[in-house]
Amino acid sequence: MGSAQAALLKDSPPKDSARSPDTEVTPVTERELVIIGSGPAGLTAALYAARANLAPVVYEGTQSGGQLMLTTEVENYPGFPDGILGPDLMDNFRTQAARFGAEIHPLDVESLDLSTRPFALEVGGETVQAQAVILATGASAKWLGLPDEARLAGRGISTCATCDGFFFRDKEIAVVGGGDSAVEEALFLTKFAGKVTLIHRRDQLRASKIMAERARANERIAFLWNSIVTDVHGEDKLESIGLEDTQTGARSTLAVDGLFVAIGHEPNTALVKGQIDLDDVGYAITHADVRTSVPGLWAAGDVQDSVWRQAVTAAGSGCMAAIDAERHLEAEKFGVAPAW
C-alpha cells in the first residue's frame, strides 16, 4: 500500500460515521450451541455437547443448580449408594461439564428471539447468536409464601415426596393442596409416615374422582378441610404449623415433622412464550426426542416435564437434547435439512 493511499485511509471517516459518537454498539457473539439453565438437564446437555466438540455455552442464571439446590440428602440418584447433598451433586455436574470444555456463565438470559436463525439472545449486555439452543430452565414449585418457609426448606418443608418422603419414616406429615398432585403426594407418603394430614382450603378435593377415593380409603390419611397454613415454626427443623379456618377464622397449631407443599409447579417458559407451542399450563410441548415446535430449539428437563420431575429423568432428556442437537447441526453443515 502506497503512502498516499495509507494517508487517505487514515483520514477517511469510518463506515458508520453517521452514527452518533455517543451511540453504544451492542457486541455480537456467535455460538454454535447455547444452553439456558444449569439444573440436571442443562448440565448433562453441556457435558454431552462438550464431549461432541460443540463448545457449548451455558447461561446458568444467577441462581444456578435448579431445585436440587434446595434439597438436602439425595438418595435416589444412581451412583451414590450413601446419598449426596443436592448442592454437592449439582457441583459435581458443573465440574464434570466444565472439565470437557463447557463454558459456564452465571448470567440470566434476558430475551430470546426465535424468529430467525441464528437465534438471538440478549445476555449480559451483549447479543449472542446461536445456531441451536437447548432450553433447560426447569419449573419452579409454587410455595405458600410464608415467613420462615424458605429457611426451613429442606429442613422439614419440601415440594417433592418422591425426593424426600423416605426421611419421614413413622413421622407425622402434612400435605397442602387439593388436586391430583397433592393426593398423589399424600398417598406416596403413607408408605413411610405414621400419619398424613391433607390440608385443603375447601371442603372437598379438586382431584379426580378415582384419586379422591383412593385417598379417602387410605386409613393413614386424615383430612383438614376449610383450612390454610398461616405460618411455620421451628429452629433447626420444622416443628409445627399454624392453621386458620377459612370459614370461622379460628386459629390453631398442628405439630408435624414434615410439610409437603403440593399446590403446583410453574414452568419457566417466559423466554419462549408466544414463540413455541406450550400446553395449557405453560410447559413446552416436545416430541419424543425433546424437539420443540421451532427447528433448532430443544427443551429438556422440568420445563417440558409435568409428570416425572426427577433429577434422573431431567438428566436423561438433557442427554437426548445434546445428542440430537449434535446430529442436527452436523447435518446442516453438509447442506442436509434434517426432518423436524
Phi, psi and omega in degrees: 000129181287162183294326180293318179294321179296318179296320180298316180294323180297321184273350183287143178289151177296158183300330182259034184293342180290342181283142178300140180297342180271353182289129178272134179261121179286120181295147180244129178243134180258132179228154178277315181223129175242137177244126181254112181120149186223032171274195180304322180292310184296316183284331173292318176300319179296319180299310182292321180293322179294318179292342176266010178062034177269357180049056184292147174249127181250124171259102189276350182084165181285343174242092187274163171096348178072197186291341179294342177291344179260007184252143177273259182283130173249114184243002181244018174262125185303144176099356181232078186299335179261006182082168179205146177294142181306309179299325179292322178297316180291329175294323176297316177304311185296315181297319182292319178295318180294326180302325182264010171107005176295134180264115189245128181236135178278059184234150174267140172280123186276327178204157180220118181255115183257011186288334178222161172247138002293152177292155181242126177243138173257120184206131176058033178082010178223163175262127178248125177260131184228135176289331181216148180223136172250118180269114182226049186276355173073194177224146182256126176294140177280131180253171181280339179076034183264152173302139178073359179296314180294323181295326182263004175296129184083358178235040181123338178252132184214164173240012184217104180293321180299324181286317194241355184301326183303330185282359184243036179297128179064018179261169175261128188232148172243144175238131179257127178141167181222004180266187180301321181297317180294317180294319178298318178299314181298316179298318179296320183292338178293345176291340184240314189286154173285325180207140177236124177254119179267117184256126181223143184285347179249184182259009174205155184285150172270352183295163177299158185302315183294322179291319179297320179295321178296320180294316181294331182279349182270116185292345179274353181257126173249155183243136176239099186275161175050045184223147174231153176273124184258335180196164179233147186230146177152152178269281180273342178207165180294135179239327180198167178230149176267142183234154174224133177284124184288345181262319184257342183080000180296142181249148180207172179234139179238122178281122179218156176266338181215148177228120179251120182268115184231061181250016173112171177235154177240112180295140182271075184244019181302326182297331187244005180300130182085357181245333177229168179286127176237154176278184185297332180275334181119002178286145177294130177274124182232160173276181183301333181260024177060024172280141176270188179282352179251118178304132180097355179239123177248151176236128185227148177086203188294346179292341178235008184237106179261003187252301189275308176051048178243154180299321184289323178288325176296315178299319179299317180290329175295320175299313180300316182297317182293316180295318180292322178297318179301312181295321180296312181294322179296318179296320180295326179298331181263015175076017179260128177271103182296145176298141181232000000 
